[in-house]
Amino acid sequence: MSEQRVNGTTPRRVRKEPDERRDQILACARELFSRRPYTTVSNTEIAAAAGVSRGLLNHYFGTKRELYLAAVRQMMSVPPVPVPPFVAGASVSDRVDESIDAWLELLERNRETWIVALDMTSAGGDVDLGGILDRARDIAVDHMTEVVGLTRMSREHPEIRAAFRGYSAMAEALSREWLKQDRLTRDQVRLLLREVLLHLIGDVLSSLVESTPAPAAAASPE
């Protein structure tokens, strides 16, 4: 149970469902981790901010490390790359435009969360954080290939998925230049993402597939 003040003076306990309690702890942890380095935030502090006992926090998340990874994982899942519904007569270019516009809108609405997520995963050498980032990029690739109608082809050609992962990393970098560094505008990011993606799917991917060496034939038994 958490403490809630009545008329600004008397605290009372409020019972919440387990999922709601877990989400509350996670939200408080995200807020603290977004403002201060991981090493300076304690589970005791997070528990106090969430209005729960240290034991209850440990029950849901185990260690501070596990809570931290859960916070980063949640932040990297917001926002997803939107996939517009198929509309008769809509071209690939139309779908790309709609998807990018929706993604940029989601980024702008989740500005601080997105910046913190990128900052948390920017430090190299952490296997767990790297795995979270890889998973987020795989999801982004799934969405992008669906947007441009290359889902089946990307499954058959790993080099296509690799190219889209590179594009996803570029999109992350551009979003940082826009939202954090203020060196690009939203319209400039949109232009870069649009033109690079259309050039990639229109002029580059076919050449990339053609240039991929054929698998070596298995040696015949002597």
N, C-alpha and C positions, 0 to 999 in steps of 0.2 A: 504494500500500500504506500501511497505517497502522501505528503503533507500538503494541505490546501488551506489557505487563510480565509477566514470568514470575517467580513467587515474589516478586513485589514489587520486584525489583531489575533484572534484565536486560531491556532493551527488544528486541523483535524485530518484524519487519515481517509484517503479515497481509494477504494478497491477498484482495480482495473483488471481486464482480461489479460492473460499471459502475452498474447500477440501485441496488444496495445502497450503493455509494460515494456516489452522488448523494444518496440519501436521508439518509445519515449527515451529509453536509455541510449539507443543508437543515435537519436537526434541530438541529445545532449553531448554525446561523445564527438559527433561530427562538428558541432559548434565549437567545442574546446580545441579539437585538433586543427580546425581551420584557422584558429587565432594564435596558436602557440605550437612550438615543436613537440613532437611525440614524447621525447624524454622528459619534458617538464610537466606533463599532465599525468596525474595519478588516478588509479581506479577509485580511490576514496573521494577525490574531487568530482569525478564523473557521477558517482553514486549520489553525492550530496546535491549536485545540480539536477539530477533526475528525481530526487526525493525518494530514493530507495536505499536499502541497506547495502553495505559492501558484499555481504553474503549473497543477496539476491542478484546483484550484478554478476558475481562470479558464477552463480547458478546458470545464468543465461549465456554467458560468454567465456567463462573459464578464466582466461588471462587477459591482461591489457593488450597483449599482442594480437590475440584472436579478435578482440573488440575493435582494435585499430584496423585490422584487415577487413572486417565486416563493414566498417565505415567507408573505407576506400572502395570496396567492391560495390557498395550501394551508390556512391557518388559517381563511379565510372559507368554505372548503368543508366545514368540520367545526364543528358537526354539521349534516347536511341535515335538512329537515323530513320526518319519517317519514310514509309513506302506508300506512295500514292496509289489509290485504286486504279485498276485499268479502266480507261474510258475510251469508247469507240472513237477513232479518229485522232487520238492523242499520239504524238510522235515521241520518240525517245528523248528528244530535246525538251519537249514539253514536260515529260516526267522528271527529267533531271532538274529543270527549273523549279518545279513544284517541290521536289524533295529537298533541294538545297535551301530554298526559301523557308520551308517549314523547319529545317534543322537549325538555321541561323536564328529563327524566331525562338525556338526552344532554348538555344544557347543564351540568347539575350535575357530570357526570363529566368534562367538558372545560372546567371553570370558567376556569382561568387562560388557556388557549389562546383561548377565546372573548373574554374581556375584552381581551386583547392585540390580537386581530384588530379589535375595535371601536375600540380606542384608535388603532391604526395608520391606520384609514380615517376617523377623525373629523375630521382636519384638512382644511379645504376648500382648493380651488384646485389640487389635484394631479389632473391628467387621468387618469393611469395608475391611481392608487388609486381614483379615482371610477369608472373603468371596471370595476375588480374588484368594487367594491361593487354597481354596477348589475347585473353578471352574477350575483352571488350573490342579489340580490333577484329577478331574473328566474327563477332556479331555484326559489327559495322560492315564487314565485307559481305556477309550474307545478305544484308539489307541492300547494299549498293548493287550487287549483281542481280538482285531481284528487280530493282528499279530499272536497270538497263536491259533486262531480259537475257542475262548471261549465266543464270544459275546452273543449268546443266553443263554448259561449256566449261565453267569454272571448276566443276567437280572432276571433269575429265582432264583438265590441264592445270596442274598446280602452279605453273608459272603465271597464269592469269590471277589466281588468288594472291600470289606474291606481289604482283603489280598493284592490285587493289589495296593490299596491306600498306604498301608504300604510299599510295594516295591517301589512305586513312591517316598515316603519320603526318603527311603534309597538311591535311585538314586540321589536325590537332595543333600543329605549329602555327598555322595561319590564325586559328582561333585565339591563340595566346597573343599573337601580334596585335590583334584587334581588341580583345577584351581586357588584357592586362597591360600590354606595352603601349597601346594607343598609337601604334605606328601605321595601322591600316584602318580604313573605315569598313563598315559592314558591306557597303556596295562594292568596295574593292575586293574584299574576301569572296563575295559572291561571284564576281567576275573571274577571279583566279580559279576558284573551284569548278565553275561551270566550264570554262574554256579548256582547262587541263583534262577534266573528265571526258568531255566530248572528243577531244583530240586523242585521248587514250583509247577510247572504245572505237573511234572511227578510223584511226590511222596507225595505231601502234600495236594493238593486241594481235591482229592477224600476222603481222611481221614477227612478233614475239613468238607466236606459236610455230610459225614456219622455221624459225631459226633454232628451235629447241632440238638438240640432238636426239635421234631415235634411240630407244633403249637397246643396249648391246644384246645381241643374240646369245642365248644360252649355249655353252660349249657342249658339243655332242659327245656322248660317252665313247670312249675308245674300246 
